[in-house]
Structures are given as C-alpha cells and as structure tokens.
Amino acid sequence: MYGSIFRALPGPLWMRIVLSVVLVLAAVAVLLVFVFPWISQFSPLTDSTIGSP
C-alpha cells in the first residue's frame, strides 16, 4: 500500500521523499489538532478522582 502511494507521487526520488515527509507531518498535525481532542471527550482516562469527596 505504501509503495503504491510512493510510486504515485510525482517527481524524482528526492522530491517524493520530501512529499512523503510533508504528507506524514500533515496527517500527524490533523490528528493532534482535530481528531485527538474530539476523541478525548469520550475517554474515561481523563477523569480524575483526586481531590473528590
């Protein structure tokens, strides 16, 4: 799967490597900014019981 994505990118090898890194960083940024905060509201792991009566 990753090989076919890599072969579909345009340009010489160095440009495909740069584009791959940019795409991975963009995917990580979208996950950190939008997806993980939205999912955290459904996670019971963020509930704290310290200090509660």
C-alpha beads as a LAMMPS data file, in Angstrom:
LAMMPS data file: protein, C-alpha beads

53 atoms
52 bonds

1 atom types
1 bond types

-500.0 500.0 xlo xhi
-500.0 500.0 ylo yhi
-500.0 500.0 zlo zhi

Masses

1 110.0

Atoms # bond

1 1 1 0.000 0.000 0.000
2 1 1 2.710 2.492 0.950
3 1 1 4.749 1.548 -2.082
4 1 1 1.885 2.318 -4.432
5 1 1 1.351 5.706 -2.748
6 1 1 5.086 6.428 -3.032
7 1 1 5.105 5.484 -6.723
8 1 1 2.058 7.692 -7.394
9 1 1 3.854 10.812 -6.145
10 1 1 5.350 12.956 -8.923
11 1 1 8.964 13.892 -9.416
12 1 1 12.387 12.393 -8.804
13 1 1 13.276 10.332 -5.763
14 1 1 14.343 13.257 -3.549
15 1 1 11.073 15.100 -4.269
16 1 1 8.994 12.016 -3.483
17 1 1 10.823 11.643 -0.161
18 1 1 10.159 15.309 0.698
19 1 1 6.494 14.981 -0.306
20 1 1 6.160 11.818 1.776
21 1 1 7.570 13.568 4.851
22 1 1 5.264 16.557 4.307
23 1 1 2.231 14.275 3.949
24 1 1 3.099 12.372 7.127
25 1 1 3.600 15.610 9.071
26 1 1 0.287 16.967 7.767
27 1 1 -1.511 13.790 8.830
28 1 1 0.031 13.969 12.311
29 1 1 -0.904 17.649 12.619
30 1 1 -4.535 16.956 11.671
31 1 1 -4.695 14.143 14.218
32 1 1 -3.199 16.257 17.007
33 1 1 -5.272 19.372 16.322
34 1 1 -8.688 17.936 15.436
35 1 1 -9.097 14.197 15.989
36 1 1 -7.432 13.533 19.357
37 1 1 -9.104 16.453 21.203
38 1 1 -12.500 15.346 19.883
39 1 1 -11.914 11.730 20.949
40 1 1 -10.611 12.719 24.402
41 1 1 -14.054 13.859 25.499
42 1 1 -15.265 10.259 25.198
43 1 1 -12.304 8.722 27.046
44 1 1 -12.708 7.845 30.725
45 1 1 -8.916 8.045 31.143
46 1 1 -9.019 11.832 31.527
47 1 1 -11.398 11.708 34.506
48 1 1 -9.610 12.484 37.739
49 1 1 -10.696 11.229 41.145
50 1 1 -8.008 13.013 43.136
51 1 1 -9.496 15.589 45.461
52 1 1 -13.080 14.454 45.031
53 1 1 -15.054 13.755 48.218

Bonds

1 1 1 2
2 1 2 3
3 1 3 4
4 1 4 5
5 1 5 6
6 1 6 7
7 1 7 8
8 1 8 9
9 1 9 10
10 1 10 11
11 1 11 12
12 1 12 13
13 1 13 14
14 1 14 15
15 1 15 16
16 1 16 17
17 1 17 18
18 1 18 19
19 1 19 20
20 1 20 21
21 1 21 22
22 1 22 23
23 1 23 24
24 1 24 25
25 1 25 26
26 1 26 27
27 1 27 28
28 1 28 29
29 1 29 30
30 1 30 31
31 1 31 32
32 1 32 33
33 1 33 34
34 1 34 35
35 1 35 36
36 1 36 37
37 1 37 38
38 1 38 39
39 1 39 40
40 1 40 41
41 1 41 42
42 1 42 43
43 1 43 44
44 1 44 45
45 1 45 46
46 1 46 47
47 1 47 48
48 1 48 49
49 1 49 50
50 1 50 51
51 1 51 52
52 1 52 53
